[in-house]
Structure formats: C-alpha cells, structure tokens
Amino acid sequence: MLSRNTNQAAHERDAGQTGRLAGRMDARLPLVDAPGISETPVAPLRIASLTGLPAGAAAFAVVAILCASVMFLASASSYTGATSGILLAAGGAAAVIAWLGKRERGEHMRLVREIESLEDKTWELRESEERYRSLAEAFGDLVLHRDAKGRVIFANAALMEAFAIEPGTLTGQLFEPQIIARCEVDPAMRAPDGFTARELNIATPDGPRWFHWIDLPIRDDVTGEAALRSVARDITGHKQAEQALELARVKAEQANRAKSRFLASASHEMRTPLNGILGMSGLLRDTDLTPEQATYNDAIHGSGSALLALIEDMLDLTLIEAGRFEPKSEAFAPAQMVEEVCELLAGRAHEKGIELASRIAPDVPEKVLSDPGRLRQVLVNLVGNAVKFTEKGGVLVELDTVAEPGSPSIQKLRFAITDTGPGISDEDRGRIFDEFVQADSASTRRYGGAGLGLTISQSILKRMGSEIRVMPAPVPGSRFIFDIDFPIVEAAAGRGTCSAMASRTVLVVSPGKVEAHAIAATIEAYGGTAVIASTLARASAMLGRAAGGNRSAREFDSLVIDPAISRDPARSLARLIHRAGRPVFSVVLIHPEGRAKLPHFLENGFDVYLVRPLRRSSLLRVAGEQRTDLSEPRPVRPDRRPLRTAGDKLPKLRVLIAEDNPVNALLVRTVFEKAGQDVTMAGDGRQAVNACRKLARQGGGFDLVVMDLHMPILDGLSAIAAIRKLERRYGLARTRILTLTADERTQASEETLKAGGDGFITKPVSPHVLMDLIRLQARSPRDVKTPS
C-alpha cells in the first residue's frame, strides 16, 4: 500500500526532473538582451537572434565568415580566386550551420518526448494512489502511517470512524490508542516475516474492541527517516465467539464430570438391590423348585441381568466419553472367542427358532494380542443385536484373515456378522451409531433396548484402531464388519491339523441355510467335499445315484443331519442308509436343551452327536476322523453349575462380613454358611473394627473379611486402615480383606489397595464367586505377617 507522502515525493521528484529538462531546452532557445550590457562583443548572439540558431551554431558561422574575409584579403590580386574563396567559405559556413540546426532540433524533440513520458508516469502514480486509497477504504481495515516520533502522516477513514475523529484533524498529531489487554495471536492469523502481529483490546468510543494489529517498520523515501505503517482489523466478533466456545467447553466438561459422578452414584444405588435380586435368584436355583417356580425364578434372573447390562453400558459410555478407556493387551485365542460368544447367545437364538453358526478360516492365528474383554463385548453386542432383530433364517459369525503387505508379526483379522433380518435403510445406517438411537424408533416398535450397544461398540473399536462398517447382506438382512490388526503370539496350525478331511465327502441334510452353509464351508476350507440337501427327497436321490453305479455321482462318507428335516429323524436316517445300500457314518445335530432325545437317536442308527452351535474342532474331528468320542467337554454356564460338587472339600474359615444392606448381607451370609464357614456379621465399619479388636486381644483374627465400601459411621476404607493398625499393634498375621462395591471404576480399586485391602468384588455378587473366594483362601492361607 502506498502512503500519501510517498506518492507526493514521487511527484516532486518527477517535477524536478521535468524542470531540469526544461532548463536544458531553455539554454538552447534565443536569449533576450539584458539591460546595460553592450551589444558589441556579442555578435554571435545577434546572429543567433536573427537566424534562430543556437548560440554555438551562430558563433561557428561568425568564425567561418571571418575566415572567408581573410581569404579574400589574401587573394586580392586575383578576382577569380577571391570570389571563389568567399563562396567556398560561405558555403561551408552554411552547411555547418544547417547541420548544427538539424542536430539541435532532434535534441529538442527528444527532450519533449521525455517530458511527455514523465508527465504520463506522474498521472499513473496519481491514479495508483487513488486506487490504493480506495481499496484501503473499501476493505474496512484501519490503516495508519506514523513517522519516527509517532506523528500521523496518513490515516484512512475507517480509523477515523472507529475512534470518532474528525477527518483531517489527525495528520501531524500523535496517536497512541489505549490498550486494555493483549492476547496471543491465533496461529491461523500469523503475520508474514518482518511484520509484528498482535491481538489488542483497545478502548474506543463504542466500548472495548479487539483488533488484529500488524506493524511494519519502513523508511520514508523523502526524508530518509524511519517510519511505521500499521494495519488493524476488528476481530471483536471472532473473539466473542471464541470466548463463548471456551465457556461452552468448560460448562460441557463440568456437566460431563457431574454426569459421571451421578452415574457412578446411581450405579452403586442400583447395583446394591440388583445384587440382592440376582444373588437370591441364584440361591433359589439350588433349592427344590417346582417347574412353575423355576420358570418364574428364571424370569426374575433374566430381568435382573437385562437391567445389569443396561447399567454396565451406561458406565462404559461414561468412561469412553471421559477419555478414561484404555484397551488392555493380553494373549487370547480369537477363534475360541467367536465360538464362545455364539454359545453364549445360542439359547436366545434357539428360543426364537433361528439358527446361529460360526465359520472360522484355517489360517486364523491360534493366539493374538489385544483386549479380549472389550472385543468380546463388541461381539456380544453385534451378535446379540442380530439375534434380536432376526425373526426367520439365522445369524452367521465369520472370522477371516485379510492379506496385506506389512510386518509378518501383524495379522489383520476380519469379523463379520450377517443376519437375515429386516435390514437397515441407507438413512438409518448413518445414525444407528448415535447414542440412544435405534433403527425402529416408533412408539409401536417391537424391539426394546436403550440404543447404547452400537455406540459403545463403535467407540471401543475406534480406540482399538478400527470401526464398524454396515452394508447390505447378499440376501435380505444386514452385515456388520470390522477389521483389527493383531500382533501374533502363536501362528495358525494350518490345514494339516485335519488332513483326513482331504479324502472325506460329507452330505449335510438340513432345511436351514445359515448353519448348513457354515458347516459345508468349514469342511471345504480344510480340503474336504461337502454337499447340502435341503430336503429328504434330495438327500435320498443323491445317495441313490451313488448306489446305482452312477460314476458321476458322489459317494458320501458321512451324513450330518438336522433333526428338523423330519418329524422322526431316526426313521428318516434308516431310509437314507437303506437308499445308500451301505453303512454311512451319521451325525445328528442337537441343541443343549435336546439332550433328553440323545438315547433315542443313538439307539436308532446315529453314530455320534454334535451340540449346536458347532465348534470347528469338534466338526473336523467327527466328520474327518469319524470319531464317536468328542473328548471336548462343553463349558457349563456359570449360573447353572452347583455351588458345591460331591468331592468339593472346603476348609472352615472365620469370615467377617461387614454390610449395611440387609438383603446383601443375607445373600453373602447364606452362601458362606452353606459352605460350612464360621460367619460373623457387622452392620457398619465400626462394628467390623470392634469385632477384629476383640479377636486380636485373644491372640487371633479372621481368615477372610468381606467389607462393603460404603457404610455408615465408618466407611470401608477407614475400617481397613484401622484393622491393619490393629494387626501391627498385636503382631498378627495379615488378614485377607476384600471390599464389596458397586463401583467398577479403576479409582475404587486403587483406593482399596492404598488403604491396605487385597482386592474388591463388584456387585452384583454371584454365589459362585464367593465360593471361589473360600477355595482361594484354602490354597493361600493367612501366613504373612503385616510389617510393623
């Protein structure tokens, strides 16, 4: 931007140059006689005045005439010679005069052109000044030009208006605005090199305003002195928005912390009665209930479990939002995890009459490194949703490897959950991962839930470097996919683990599509051949063609039969074997609830059974090796196994239970007393400390203390500290103290250990967990002295 002073100096410079050129031209123009000067000695000037020639050309002419006169006098003896001399001298003088005149006229025209060019440049400078002045005014930025002493040389109209100054009154005056505050410059608004940029809060007649102020030191072209050119932009609106955003961020963080405190407190209050509901329901299962009572008790337990899952989802969401969720790193078997999740949800799928199956690729590593707990949570959410929204067909869980160039110690695994449910529209795919959102949000929706499962699953996977993708299934339904890079701990065993499958041909007879295709895909992945027959007629035809000598027909080694294929599977099997004309190894598929029919199946032709959902290892061993001994016991659900087995020998311990809630106290006491333990009850922390002091004075102590973390009069942490003090005072062995709390936060565990506790149990407490504590105490008795 050009200042007014700079342009004025340029004008003066050009004007001076124009004046000098004009002076040079004036020196060549005829001169006027000055008064009082004699005319005699200036004959050349007279000639110049008469001829219009410059003074130099006139002087040359005079000299030429004089020379001609001398030649005339010297040649007076000859008239012809004199005449010739005079004519020669005159001609030469005239030629010289003409040449000099032409040269002077050229010089004159050149000077005229230079003057015109300088005048054009001066005009352009004036136009440029006006143009830049207009731009400076149009942008609305404040423009200020001051000399070394701070006096204003130029200030645009925007500055005058901002500070309510009359136009033209600021020039030559000092201008120092009142600065109220300074602020760091936003990196996005940094000034170029050589500039000084600041954010200033300046007092104006309209109140304090924020300006982005830039100063550029310059040197004045005319005076040569240092000057300062400043440009300022009003950013008050930007700063106000910035402050509003910062205030909103602080409020949001405060609200988030308040929400976390509320959820932690609410979860504690909800888990405490839930502990009583689920615990008592578990105890009821070990009593002699009628079938009707057992049904009602199962409903109570299921409702309590659903409420517990909702509470855990709320707490997980709070931890993720607060940024306190960090994935762990443990070695685990991904294939086994997929099969266990399917087994966990198989009962729910069977109740709805749909299929649930898994397919695992042979090259999946045996063990990888990641957070198995969180990954299991994601799979349970996704598979559980698929089961919930599927009414016909089934759900298929697939685990495959993804070939990518990279480190050989890292393997990308792809988890895919495909269902034959109603599917998800394009509109719903973009919002189902939002909090408390469901694809079906109508008041008449058929499916319940809080809409947190997908939100939490997506957040967990993003922390693990992945995300869930939703796409349509090949058939009507939905397909959820996510990929994770796992460090390999133990590589895949490979196809050689079941080499017998390479020579096996299996006929899968099943009306379903999901499970039958998963079985066939697994067999073929390990080198075998599998054919699916959806009806008995098709299966009979395939076996008959092979028995009739049709060379193109396959001869099957094994039959895998779904009992749903007919009303009497055993009778249907006999017909198929008769059609084949030879014995065929036969496998029947059953649900865990259908074990009562096993004797009938095995007595009527079936060689072996497989429990749904099928495990890969069991299928390959039975179909490939045709073994009738599975030798792979199915895991028993924790809520179904008895508290004590026939050979379970438990030591008798002195147990102190400090719990202020009467229902929870009854639950814990009942479990320990059923296990034959000596139980002492305390209703608060002070009673617990007094009970320990009483035994300490007698030279003894408790073997195990289970103490609620939140109790009246004296809380659990203070009670633990007091008990440790008693142990040091009396020189007693260290008692194992476990806190009982509904708070799953890491802070609760850290507080327990810091106070001197040995661990904590999260409510709701399973009776089996309490029994395991007794067994643990028997393996590691109280034999460590507490340091004094």
C-alpha positions, 0 to 999 in steps of 0.5 A: 500500500502506498502512503500519501507522502510517498506518492507526493515525493514521487511527484516532486521528484518527477517535477524536478526532473521535468524542470531540469529538462526544461532548463536544458531546452531553455539554454538552447532557445534565443536569449533576450538582451539584458539591460546595460550590457553592450551589444558589441562583443556579442555578435554571435548572439545577434546572429543567433537572434536573427537566424534562430540558431543556437548560440554555438551554431551562430558563433561557428558561422561568425568564425567561418565568415571571418575566415572567408574575409581573410581569404579574400584579403589574401587573394586580392590580386586575383578576382577569380580566386577571391570570389571563389574563396568567399563562396567556398567559405560561405558555403561551408559556413552554411552547411555547418550551420544547417547541420548544427540546426538539424542536430539541435532540433532532434535534441529538442524533440527528444527532450519533449518526448521525455517530458511527455513520458514523465508527465504520463508516469506522474498521472499513473502514480496519481491514479495508483494512489487513488486506487490504493486509497480506495481499496484501503477504504473499501476493505474496512481495515484501519490503516495508519502511517506514523513517522519516527516520533509517532506523528500521523502522516496518513490515516484512512477513514475507517480509523477515523470512524472507529475512534470518532475523529474528525477527518483531517484533524489527525495528520501531524498529531500523535496517536497512541490508542489505549490498550486494555489487554493483549492476547496471543495471536491465533496461529491461523492469523500469523503475520508474514516475516518482518511484520509484528502481529498482535491481538489488542483490546483497545478502548474506543468510543463504542466500548472495548474492541479487539483488533488484529494489529500488524506493524511494519517498520519502513523508511520514508523515501523523502526524508530518509527517516524511519517510519511505521505503517500499521494495519488493524482489523476488528476481530471483536466478533471472532473473539466473542465467539471464541470466548463463548466456545471456551465457556461452552467447553468448560460448562460441557466438561463440568456437566460431563464430570457431574454426569459421571459422578451421578452415574457412578452414584446411581450405579452403586444405588442400583447395583446394591438391590440388583445384587440382592435380586440376582444373588437370591435368584441364584440361591433359589436355583439350588433349592427344590423348585417346582417347574412353575417356580423355576420358570418364574425364578428364571424370569426374575434372573433374566430381568435382573441381568437385562437391567445389569447390562443396561447399567454396565453400558451406561458406565462404559459410555461414561468412561469412553466419553471421559477419555478414561478407556484404555484397551488392555493387551493380553494373549487370547485365542480369537477363534475360541472367542467367536465360538464362545460368544455364539454359545453364549447367545445360542439359547436366545437364538434357539428360543426364537427358532433361528439358527446361529453358526460360526465359520472360522478360516484355517489360517486364523492365528491360534493366539493374538494380542489385544483386549479380549474383554472389550472385543468380546463385548463388541461381539456380544453386542453385534451378535446379540443385536442380530439375534434380536432383530432376526425373526426367520433364517439365522445369524452367521459369525465369520472370522477371516484373515485379510492379506496385506503387505506389512510386518509378518508379526501383524495379522489383520483379522476380519469379523463379520456378522450377517443376519437375515433380518429386516435390514437397515435403510441407507438413512438409518445406517448413518445414525444407528451409531448415535447414542440412544438411537435405534433403527425402529424408533416408533412408539409401536416398535417391537424391539426394546433396548436403550440404543447404547450397544452400537455406540459403545461398540463403535467407540471401543473399536475406534480406540482399538484402531478400527470401526464398524462398517454396515452394508447390505447382506447378499440376501435380505438382512444386514452385515456388520464388519470390522477389521483389527490388526493383531500382533501374533503370539502363536501362528495358525496350525494350518490345514494339516491339523485335519488332513483326513478331511482331504479324502472325506465327502460329507452330505449335510441334510438340513432345511436351514441355510445359515448353519448348513452353509457354515458347516459345508464351508468349514469342511471345504476350507480344510480340503474336504467335499461337502454337499447340502440337501435341503430336503429328504427327497434330495438327500435320498436321490443323491445317495441313490445315484451313488448306489446305482453305479452312477460314476458321476455321482458322489459317494458320501462318507458321512451324513450330518443331519438336522433333526428338523428335516423330519418329524422322526429323524431316526426313521428318516436316517434308516431310509437314507442308509437303506437308499445308500445300500451301505453303512454311512457314518451319521451325525445328528445335530442337537441343541443343549436343551435336546439332550433328553432325545440323545438315547433315542437317536443313538439307539436308532442308527446315529453314530455320534452327536454334535451340540449346536452351535458347532465348534470347528474342532469338534466338526473336523474331528467327527466328520474327518476322523469319524470319531464317536468320542468328542473328548471336548467337554462343553463349558457349563454356564456359570449360573447353572453349575452347583455351588458345591460338587460331591468331592468339593472339600472346603476348609472352615474359615472365620469370615467377617462380613461387614454390610449395611444392606440387609438383603446383601448381607443375607445373600453373602451370609447364606452362601458362606454358611452353606459352605460350612464357614464360621460367619460373623456379621457387622452392620457398619465399619465400626462394628467390623473394627470392634469385632477384629479388636476383640479377636486380636486381644485373644491372640487371633483374627479372621481368615477372610473379611468381606467389607462393603465400601460404603457404610455408615459411621465408618466407611470401608476404607477407614475400617481397613486402615484401622484393622491393619493398625490393629494387626501391627499393634498385636503382631498378627498375621495379615488378614485377607480383606476384600471390599464389596462395591458397586463401583467398577471404576479403576479409582475404587480399586486403587483406593482399596489397595492404598488403604491396605485391602487385597482386592474388591468384588463388584456387585452384583455378587454371584454365589459362585464367586464367593465360593471361589473366594473360600477355595482361594483362601484354602490354597493361600492361607493367612501366613504373612505377617503385616510389617510393623 
